[in-house]
Amino acid sequence: MEDSFNKAEDLAIHVKEYVNNRIASVKLSAAEKSSKMLANMIATTIVALVFLFVIVFASISLAYALAILTGALHWGFLIVAGIYLFLGLFVWLMKERLLRMPIMNSMLNQLFKEDEDDSKN
């Protein structure tokens, strides 16, 4: 009878260790995935900022080129502003298809990519 209690205590100890190890494993996995997502978001933000500067300087250049063609500086900048207004309205109308779905798919792929790799091994 005492041997049964000892085995039950050992089993309880092993179950407790297993649960603690599993919790630690989940914490590490969550930390790894969140750090990968954060690093990806930071890299994307830096690339977006670089492209923003490129777009700003290209827009100024285009506005001056159009100003030379139209003969008035304000017309060049107004034409460029109109182009951006059109692009902004287009993106707003297509935001579900152009922005939300690709971003959501990318985040889901990052979150579950490692799980798929582990299940193949």
Chimera marker file (.cmm) of the C-alpha trace (Angstrom):
<marker_set name="trace">
<marker id="1" x="0.000" y="0.000" z="0.000" r="1" g="1" b="0" radius="0.5"/>
<marker id="2" x="2.825" y="2.342" z="0.910" r="1" g="1" b="0" radius="0.5"/>
<marker id="3" x="4.499" y="1.469" z="-2.386" r="1" g="1" b="0" radius="0.5"/>
<marker id="4" x="1.354" y="2.622" z="-4.243" r="1" g="1" b="0" radius="0.5"/>
<marker id="5" x="1.441" y="5.955" z="-2.436" r="1" g="1" b="0" radius="0.5"/>
<marker id="6" x="5.114" y="6.398" z="-3.326" r="1" g="1" b="0" radius="0.5"/>
<marker id="7" x="4.365" y="5.642" z="-6.983" r="1" g="1" b="0" radius="0.5"/>
<marker id="8" x="1.440" y="8.070" z="-6.932" r="1" g="1" b="0" radius="0.5"/>
<marker id="9" x="3.658" y="10.762" z="-5.390" r="1" g="1" b="0" radius="0.5"/>
<marker id="10" x="6.348" y="10.102" z="-8.017" r="1" g="1" b="0" radius="0.5"/>
<marker id="11" x="3.727" y="10.277" z="-10.740" r="1" g="1" b="0" radius="0.5"/>
<marker id="12" x="2.409" y="13.559" z="-9.345" r="1" g="1" b="0" radius="0.5"/>
<marker id="13" x="5.940" y="14.963" z="-9.247" r="1" g="1" b="0" radius="0.5"/>
<marker id="14" x="6.564" y="13.911" z="-12.865" r="1" g="1" b="0" radius="0.5"/>
<marker id="15" x="3.252" y="15.370" z="-14.013" r="1" g="1" b="0" radius="0.5"/>
<marker id="16" x="4.058" y="18.638" z="-12.241" r="1" g="1" b="0" radius="0.5"/>
<marker id="17" x="7.519" y="18.755" z="-13.871" r="1" g="1" b="0" radius="0.5"/>
<marker id="18" x="5.974" y="17.976" z="-17.268" r="1" g="1" b="0" radius="0.5"/>
<marker id="19" x="3.409" y="20.759" z="-16.896" r="1" g="1" b="0" radius="0.5"/>
<marker id="20" x="6.091" y="23.238" z="-15.795" r="1" g="1" b="0" radius="0.5"/>
<marker id="21" x="8.333" y="22.241" z="-18.718" r="1" g="1" b="0" radius="0.5"/>
<marker id="22" x="5.427" y="22.528" z="-21.134" r="1" g="1" b="0" radius="0.5"/>
<marker id="23" x="4.556" y="25.998" z="-19.816" r="1" g="1" b="0" radius="0.5"/>
<marker id="24" x="8.188" y="27.072" z="-20.190" r="1" g="1" b="0" radius="0.5"/>
<marker id="25" x="8.242" y="25.675" z="-23.737" r="1" g="1" b="0" radius="0.5"/>
<marker id="26" x="5.099" y="27.615" z="-24.672" r="1" g="1" b="0" radius="0.5"/>
<marker id="27" x="6.546" y="30.797" z="-23.161" r="1" g="1" b="0" radius="0.5"/>
<marker id="28" x="9.773" y="30.400" z="-25.148" r="1" g="1" b="0" radius="0.5"/>
<marker id="29" x="7.873" y="29.661" z="-28.339" r="1" g="1" b="0" radius="0.5"/>
<marker id="30" x="5.667" y="32.727" z="-27.853" r="1" g="1" b="0" radius="0.5"/>
<marker id="31" x="8.707" y="34.894" z="-27.131" r="1" g="1" b="0" radius="0.5"/>
<marker id="32" x="10.482" y="33.610" z="-30.253" r="1" g="1" b="0" radius="0.5"/>
<marker id="33" x="7.480" y="34.161" z="-32.496" r="1" g="1" b="0" radius="0.5"/>
<marker id="34" x="6.761" y="37.619" z="-31.114" r="1" g="1" b="0" radius="0.5"/>
<marker id="35" x="10.402" y="38.653" z="-31.495" r="1" g="1" b="0" radius="0.5"/>
<marker id="36" x="10.390" y="37.448" z="-35.115" r="1" g="1" b="0" radius="0.5"/>
<marker id="37" x="7.206" y="39.402" z="-35.800" r="1" g="1" b="0" radius="0.5"/>
<marker id="38" x="8.604" y="42.512" z="-34.114" r="1" g="1" b="0" radius="0.5"/>
<marker id="39" x="11.849" y="42.267" z="-36.084" r="1" g="1" b="0" radius="0.5"/>
<marker id="40" x="9.871" y="41.864" z="-39.289" r="1" g="1" b="0" radius="0.5"/>
<marker id="41" x="7.689" y="44.864" z="-38.426" r="1" g="1" b="0" radius="0.5"/>
<marker id="42" x="10.757" y="47.013" z="-37.670" r="1" g="1" b="0" radius="0.5"/>
<marker id="43" x="12.455" y="45.976" z="-40.923" r="1" g="1" b="0" radius="0.5"/>
<marker id="44" x="9.263" y="46.674" z="-42.867" r="1" g="1" b="0" radius="0.5"/>
<marker id="45" x="8.934" y="50.079" z="-41.221" r="1" g="1" b="0" radius="0.5"/>
<marker id="46" x="12.529" y="51.018" z="-42.120" r="1" g="1" b="0" radius="0.5"/>
<marker id="47" x="12.047" y="49.920" z="-45.731" r="1" g="1" b="0" radius="0.5"/>
<marker id="48" x="8.745" y="51.828" z="-45.888" r="1" g="1" b="0" radius="0.5"/>
<marker id="49" x="10.463" y="54.977" z="-44.595" r="1" g="1" b="0" radius="0.5"/>
<marker id="50" x="13.186" y="54.690" z="-47.241" r="1" g="1" b="0" radius="0.5"/>
<marker id="51" x="10.552" y="54.290" z="-49.942" r="1" g="1" b="0" radius="0.5"/>
<marker id="52" x="8.656" y="57.233" z="-48.469" r="1" g="1" b="0" radius="0.5"/>
<marker id="53" x="11.699" y="59.451" z="-48.909" r="1" g="1" b="0" radius="0.5"/>
<marker id="54" x="12.135" y="58.185" z="-52.467" r="1" g="1" b="0" radius="0.5"/>
<marker id="55" x="8.494" y="58.938" z="-53.231" r="1" g="1" b="0" radius="0.5"/>
<marker id="56" x="8.708" y="62.413" z="-51.683" r="1" g="1" b="0" radius="0.5"/>
<marker id="57" x="11.784" y="63.400" z="-53.690" r="1" g="1" b="0" radius="0.5"/>
<marker id="58" x="10.417" y="61.824" z="-56.874" r="1" g="1" b="0" radius="0.5"/>
<marker id="59" x="7.158" y="63.731" z="-56.349" r="1" g="1" b="0" radius="0.5"/>
<marker id="60" x="8.983" y="67.021" z="-55.953" r="1" g="1" b="0" radius="0.5"/>
<marker id="61" x="10.995" y="66.296" z="-59.089" r="1" g="1" b="0" radius="0.5"/>
<marker id="62" x="7.831" y="65.401" z="-61.014" r="1" g="1" b="0" radius="0.5"/>
<marker id="63" x="6.106" y="68.555" z="-59.792" r="1" g="1" b="0" radius="0.5"/>
<marker id="64" x="8.992" y="70.713" z="-61.011" r="1" g="1" b="0" radius="0.5"/>
<marker id="65" x="9.063" y="68.868" z="-64.351" r="1" g="1" b="0" radius="0.5"/>
<marker id="66" x="5.315" y="69.412" z="-64.778" r="1" g="1" b="0" radius="0.5"/>
<marker id="67" x="5.785" y="73.043" z="-63.766" r="1" g="1" b="0" radius="0.5"/>
<marker id="68" x="8.235" y="73.476" z="-66.622" r="1" g="1" b="0" radius="0.5"/>
<marker id="69" x="5.766" y="71.865" z="-69.032" r="1" g="1" b="0" radius="0.5"/>
<marker id="70" x="2.769" y="73.905" z="-67.830" r="1" g="1" b="0" radius="0.5"/>
<marker id="71" x="4.683" y="77.127" z="-67.301" r="1" g="1" b="0" radius="0.5"/>
<marker id="72" x="3.479" y="77.616" z="-63.704" r="1" g="1" b="0" radius="0.5"/>
<marker id="73" x="4.929" y="76.112" z="-60.562" r="1" g="1" b="0" radius="0.5"/>
<marker id="74" x="1.586" y="75.747" z="-58.800" r="1" g="1" b="0" radius="0.5"/>
<marker id="75" x="0.116" y="73.659" z="-61.651" r="1" g="1" b="0" radius="0.5"/>
<marker id="76" x="2.897" y="71.117" z="-61.363" r="1" g="1" b="0" radius="0.5"/>
<marker id="77" x="2.300" y="70.647" z="-57.654" r="1" g="1" b="0" radius="0.5"/>
<marker id="78" x="-1.489" y="70.581" z="-58.115" r="1" g="1" b="0" radius="0.5"/>
<marker id="79" x="-1.213" y="67.849" z="-60.742" r="1" g="1" b="0" radius="0.5"/>
<marker id="80" x="0.984" y="65.756" z="-58.440" r="1" g="1" b="0" radius="0.5"/>
<marker id="81" x="-1.467" y="66.351" z="-55.568" r="1" g="1" b="0" radius="0.5"/>
<marker id="82" x="-4.314" y="65.199" z="-57.834" r="1" g="1" b="0" radius="0.5"/>
<marker id="83" x="-2.397" y="62.022" z="-58.671" r="1" g="1" b="0" radius="0.5"/>
<marker id="84" x="-1.950" y="61.319" z="-54.965" r="1" g="1" b="0" radius="0.5"/>
<marker id="85" x="-5.613" y="62.046" z="-54.304" r="1" g="1" b="0" radius="0.5"/>
<marker id="86" x="-6.591" y="59.526" z="-56.973" r="1" g="1" b="0" radius="0.5"/>
<marker id="87" x="-4.171" y="56.931" z="-55.601" r="1" g="1" b="0" radius="0.5"/>
<marker id="88" x="-5.395" y="57.541" z="-52.047" r="1" g="1" b="0" radius="0.5"/>
<marker id="89" x="-9.038" y="57.061" z="-53.044" r="1" g="1" b="0" radius="0.5"/>
<marker id="90" x="-8.150" y="53.903" z="-54.961" r="1" g="1" b="0" radius="0.5"/>
<marker id="91" x="-6.289" y="52.431" z="-51.967" r="1" g="1" b="0" radius="0.5"/>
<marker id="92" x="-9.145" y="53.401" z="-49.624" r="1" g="1" b="0" radius="0.5"/>
<marker id="93" x="-11.699" y="51.671" z="-51.821" r="1" g="1" b="0" radius="0.5"/>
<marker id="94" x="-9.507" y="48.567" z="-52.207" r="1" g="1" b="0" radius="0.5"/>
<marker id="95" x="-8.123" y="48.501" z="-48.646" r="1" g="1" b="0" radius="0.5"/>
<marker id="96" x="-9.621" y="45.090" z="-47.833" r="1" g="1" b="0" radius="0.5"/>
<marker id="97" x="-8.022" y="43.440" z="-50.838" r="1" g="1" b="0" radius="0.5"/>
<marker id="98" x="-4.781" y="45.437" z="-50.992" r="1" g="1" b="0" radius="0.5"/>
<marker id="99" x="-3.921" y="45.868" z="-47.306" r="1" g="1" b="0" radius="0.5"/>
<marker id="100" x="-5.888" y="43.899" z="-44.729" r="1" g="1" b="0" radius="0.5"/>
<marker id="101" x="-5.843" y="40.436" z="-46.310" r="1" g="1" b="0" radius="0.5"/>
<marker id="102" x="-2.127" y="40.400" z="-47.300" r="1" g="1" b="0" radius="0.5"/>
<marker id="103" x="-1.085" y="41.717" z="-43.877" r="1" g="1" b="0" radius="0.5"/>
<marker id="104" x="-3.262" y="39.179" z="-42.082" r="1" g="1" b="0" radius="0.5"/>
<marker id="105" x="-1.981" y="36.329" z="-44.262" r="1" g="1" b="0" radius="0.5"/>
<marker id="106" x="1.622" y="37.368" z="-43.682" r="1" g="1" b="0" radius="0.5"/>
<marker id="107" x="1.168" y="37.472" z="-39.911" r="1" g="1" b="0" radius="0.5"/>
<marker id="108" x="-0.586" y="34.091" z="-39.866" r="1" g="1" b="0" radius="0.5"/>
<marker id="109" x="2.161" y="32.568" z="-42.019" r="1" g="1" b="0" radius="0.5"/>
<marker id="110" x="4.804" y="33.852" z="-39.608" r="1" g="1" b="0" radius="0.5"/>
<marker id="111" x="2.932" y="32.552" z="-36.591" r="1" g="1" b="0" radius="0.5"/>
<marker id="112" x="2.315" y="29.058" z="-37.937" r="1" g="1" b="0" radius="0.5"/>
<marker id="113" x="5.354" y="28.502" z="-40.188" r="1" g="1" b="0" radius="0.5"/>
<marker id="114" x="7.442" y="26.941" z="-37.415" r="1" g="1" b="0" radius="0.5"/>
<marker id="115" x="4.576" y="24.675" z="-36.315" r="1" g="1" b="0" radius="0.5"/>
<marker id="116" x="4.339" y="23.239" z="-39.821" r="1" g="1" b="0" radius="0.5"/>
<marker id="117" x="8.128" y="22.683" z="-39.923" r="1" g="1" b="0" radius="0.5"/>
<marker id="118" x="8.000" y="20.845" z="-36.581" r="1" g="1" b="0" radius="0.5"/>
<marker id="119" x="5.135" y="18.600" z="-37.683" r="1" g="1" b="0" radius="0.5"/>
<marker id="120" x="7.076" y="17.453" z="-40.800" r="1" g="1" b="0" radius="0.5"/>
<marker id="121" x="10.038" y="16.199" z="-38.731" r="1" g="1" b="0" radius="0.5"/>
<link id1="1" id2="2" r="1" g="1" b="0" radius="0.2"/>
<link id1="2" id2="3" r="1" g="1" b="0" radius="0.2"/>
<link id1="3" id2="4" r="1" g="1" b="0" radius="0.2"/>
<link id1="4" id2="5" r="1" g="1" b="0" radius="0.2"/>
<link id1="5" id2="6" r="1" g="1" b="0" radius="0.2"/>
<link id1="6" id2="7" r="1" g="1" b="0" radius="0.2"/>
<link id1="7" id2="8" r="1" g="1" b="0" radius="0.2"/>
<link id1="8" id2="9" r="1" g="1" b="0" radius="0.2"/>
<link id1="9" id2="10" r="1" g="1" b="0" radius="0.2"/>
<link id1="10" id2="11" r="1" g="1" b="0" radius="0.2"/>
<link id1="11" id2="12" r="1" g="1" b="0" radius="0.2"/>
<link id1="12" id2="13" r="1" g="1" b="0" radius="0.2"/>
<link id1="13" id2="14" r="1" g="1" b="0" radius="0.2"/>
<link id1="14" id2="15" r="1" g="1" b="0" radius="0.2"/>
<link id1="15" id2="16" r="1" g="1" b="0" radius="0.2"/>
<link id1="16" id2="17" r="1" g="1" b="0" radius="0.2"/>
<link id1="17" id2="18" r="1" g="1" b="0" radius="0.2"/>
<link id1="18" id2="19" r="1" g="1" b="0" radius="0.2"/>
<link id1="19" id2="20" r="1" g="1" b="0" radius="0.2"/>
<link id1="20" id2="21" r="1" g="1" b="0" radius="0.2"/>
<link id1="21" id2="22" r="1" g="1" b="0" radius="0.2"/>
<link id1="22" id2="23" r="1" g="1" b="0" radius="0.2"/>
<link id1="23" id2="24" r="1" g="1" b="0" radius="0.2"/>
<link id1="24" id2="25" r="1" g="1" b="0" radius="0.2"/>
<link id1="25" id2="26" r="1" g="1" b="0" radius="0.2"/>
<link id1="26" id2="27" r="1" g="1" b="0" radius="0.2"/>
<link id1="27" id2="28" r="1" g="1" b="0" radius="0.2"/>
<link id1="28" id2="29" r="1" g="1" b="0" radius="0.2"/>
<link id1="29" id2="30" r="1" g="1" b="0" radius="0.2"/>
<link id1="30" id2="31" r="1" g="1" b="0" radius="0.2"/>
<link id1="31" id2="32" r="1" g="1" b="0" radius="0.2"/>
<link id1="32" id2="33" r="1" g="1" b="0" radius="0.2"/>
<link id1="33" id2="34" r="1" g="1" b="0" radius="0.2"/>
<link id1="34" id2="35" r="1" g="1" b="0" radius="0.2"/>
<link id1="35" id2="36" r="1" g="1" b="0" radius="0.2"/>
<link id1="36" id2="37" r="1" g="1" b="0" radius="0.2"/>
<link id1="37" id2="38" r="1" g="1" b="0" radius="0.2"/>
<link id1="38" id2="39" r="1" g="1" b="0" radius="0.2"/>
<link id1="39" id2="40" r="1" g="1" b="0" radius="0.2"/>
<link id1="40" id2="41" r="1" g="1" b="0" radius="0.2"/>
<link id1="41" id2="42" r="1" g="1" b="0" radius="0.2"/>
<link id1="42" id2="43" r="1" g="1" b="0" radius="0.2"/>
<link id1="43" id2="44" r="1" g="1" b="0" radius="0.2"/>
<link id1="44" id2="45" r="1" g="1" b="0" radius="0.2"/>
<link id1="45" id2="46" r="1" g="1" b="0" radius="0.2"/>
<link id1="46" id2="47" r="1" g="1" b="0" radius="0.2"/>
<link id1="47" id2="48" r="1" g="1" b="0" radius="0.2"/>
<link id1="48" id2="49" r="1" g="1" b="0" radius="0.2"/>
<link id1="49" id2="50" r="1" g="1" b="0" radius="0.2"/>
<link id1="50" id2="51" r="1" g="1" b="0" radius="0.2"/>
<link id1="51" id2="52" r="1" g="1" b="0" radius="0.2"/>
<link id1="52" id2="53" r="1" g="1" b="0" radius="0.2"/>
<link id1="53" id2="54" r="1" g="1" b="0" radius="0.2"/>
<link id1="54" id2="55" r="1" g="1" b="0" radius="0.2"/>
<link id1="55" id2="56" r="1" g="1" b="0" radius="0.2"/>
<link id1="56" id2="57" r="1" g="1" b="0" radius="0.2"/>
<link id1="57" id2="58" r="1" g="1" b="0" radius="0.2"/>
<link id1="58" id2="59" r="1" g="1" b="0" radius="0.2"/>
<link id1="59" id2="60" r="1" g="1" b="0" radius="0.2"/>
<link id1="60" id2="61" r="1" g="1" b="0" radius="0.2"/>
<link id1="61" id2="62" r="1" g="1" b="0" radius="0.2"/>
<link id1="62" id2="63" r="1" g="1" b="0" radius="0.2"/>
<link id1="63" id2="64" r="1" g="1" b="0" radius="0.2"/>
<link id1="64" id2="65" r="1" g="1" b="0" radius="0.2"/>
<link id1="65" id2="66" r="1" g="1" b="0" radius="0.2"/>
<link id1="66" id2="67" r="1" g="1" b="0" radius="0.2"/>
<link id1="67" id2="68" r="1" g="1" b="0" radius="0.2"/>
<link id1="68" id2="69" r="1" g="1" b="0" radius="0.2"/>
<link id1="69" id2="70" r="1" g="1" b="0" radius="0.2"/>
<link id1="70" id2="71" r="1" g="1" b="0" radius="0.2"/>
<link id1="71" id2="72" r="1" g="1" b="0" radius="0.2"/>
<link id1="72" id2="73" r="1" g="1" b="0" radius="0.2"/>
<link id1="73" id2="74" r="1" g="1" b="0" radius="0.2"/>
<link id1="74" id2="75" r="1" g="1" b="0" radius="0.2"/>
<link id1="75" id2="76" r="1" g="1" b="0" radius="0.2"/>
<link id1="76" id2="77" r="1" g="1" b="0" radius="0.2"/>
<link id1="77" id2="78" r="1" g="1" b="0" radius="0.2"/>
<link id1="78" id2="79" r="1" g="1" b="0" radius="0.2"/>
<link id1="79" id2="80" r="1" g="1" b="0" radius="0.2"/>
<link id1="80" id2="81" r="1" g="1" b="0" radius="0.2"/>
<link id1="81" id2="82" r="1" g="1" b="0" radius="0.2"/>
<link id1="82" id2="83" r="1" g="1" b="0" radius="0.2"/>
<link id1="83" id2="84" r="1" g="1" b="0" radius="0.2"/>
<link id1="84" id2="85" r="1" g="1" b="0" radius="0.2"/>
<link id1="85" id2="86" r="1" g="1" b="0" radius="0.2"/>
<link id1="86" id2="87" r="1" g="1" b="0" radius="0.2"/>
<link id1="87" id2="88" r="1" g="1" b="0" radius="0.2"/>
<link id1="88" id2="89" r="1" g="1" b="0" radius="0.2"/>
<link id1="89" id2="90" r="1" g="1" b="0" radius="0.2"/>
<link id1="90" id2="91" r="1" g="1" b="0" radius="0.2"/>
<link id1="91" id2="92" r="1" g="1" b="0" radius="0.2"/>
<link id1="92" id2="93" r="1" g="1" b="0" radius="0.2"/>
<link id1="93" id2="94" r="1" g="1" b="0" radius="0.2"/>
<link id1="94" id2="95" r="1" g="1" b="0" radius="0.2"/>
<link id1="95" id2="96" r="1" g="1" b="0" radius="0.2"/>
<link id1="96" id2="97" r="1" g="1" b="0" radius="0.2"/>
<link id1="97" id2="98" r="1" g="1" b="0" radius="0.2"/>
<link id1="98" id2="99" r="1" g="1" b="0" radius="0.2"/>
<link id1="99" id2="100" r="1" g="1" b="0" radius="0.2"/>
<link id1="100" id2="101" r="1" g="1" b="0" radius="0.2"/>
<link id1="101" id2="102" r="1" g="1" b="0" radius="0.2"/>
<link id1="102" id2="103" r="1" g="1" b="0" radius="0.2"/>
<link id1="103" id2="104" r="1" g="1" b="0" radius="0.2"/>
<link id1="104" id2="105" r="1" g="1" b="0" radius="0.2"/>
<link id1="105" id2="106" r="1" g="1" b="0" radius="0.2"/>
<link id1="106" id2="107" r="1" g="1" b="0" radius="0.2"/>
<link id1="107" id2="108" r="1" g="1" b="0" radius="0.2"/>
<link id1="108" id2="109" r="1" g="1" b="0" radius="0.2"/>
<link id1="109" id2="110" r="1" g="1" b="0" radius="0.2"/>
<link id1="110" id2="111" r="1" g="1" b="0" radius="0.2"/>
<link id1="111" id2="112" r="1" g="1" b="0" radius="0.2"/>
<link id1="112" id2="113" r="1" g="1" b="0" radius="0.2"/>
<link id1="113" id2="114" r="1" g="1" b="0" radius="0.2"/>
<link id1="114" id2="115" r="1" g="1" b="0" radius="0.2"/>
<link id1="115" id2="116" r="1" g="1" b="0" radius="0.2"/>
<link id1="116" id2="117" r="1" g="1" b="0" radius="0.2"/>
<link id1="117" id2="118" r="1" g="1" b="0" radius="0.2"/>
<link id1="118" id2="119" r="1" g="1" b="0" radius="0.2"/>
<link id1="119" id2="120" r="1" g="1" b="0" radius="0.2"/>
<link id1="120" id2="121" r="1" g="1" b="0" radius="0.2"/>
</marker_set>
